Amino acid sequence: MDFEQLDVWKRSARLSASLYRHFADSRDFGFKDQITRSGLSVPSNIAEGMTRPSVKDRTKFLYIAKGSCAELRTQIYIGVEIGYIEREKGHDWVKETKEIAAMLTGLIRKQGDFGTR
């Protein structure tokens, strides 16, 4: 399956773009770099994983994407706490990261199903 067809890839790519737009004018380059990198890592690792030929490699990159999603969620919580992200937007982004992580869990399980056939 092409990664571009996956809803989890589409949603994570949109979230990453939203983060870049939100932090475009931020002068805290350290925080901006960290949160945009973790956001970009999610769809990038999904794409890389889904192009790998083996179930083991695909699963490995999907787990990396899931870890990056948790990293991003942590940075969103901190961004809200320090006033870089409005609470409502932070809540929406946290919800989205949780849903993306759940979708990744399902996709990881599906890889295991493919590997046993």
Secondary structure, 3 states (H helix, E strand, C coil): CCHHHCHHHHHHHHHHHHHHHHCCCCCCHHHHHHHHHHHHHHHHHHHHHHCCCCHHHHHHHHHHHHHHHHHHHHHHHHHHHCCCCCHHHHHHHHHHHHHHHHHHHHHHHHHHHHHCC
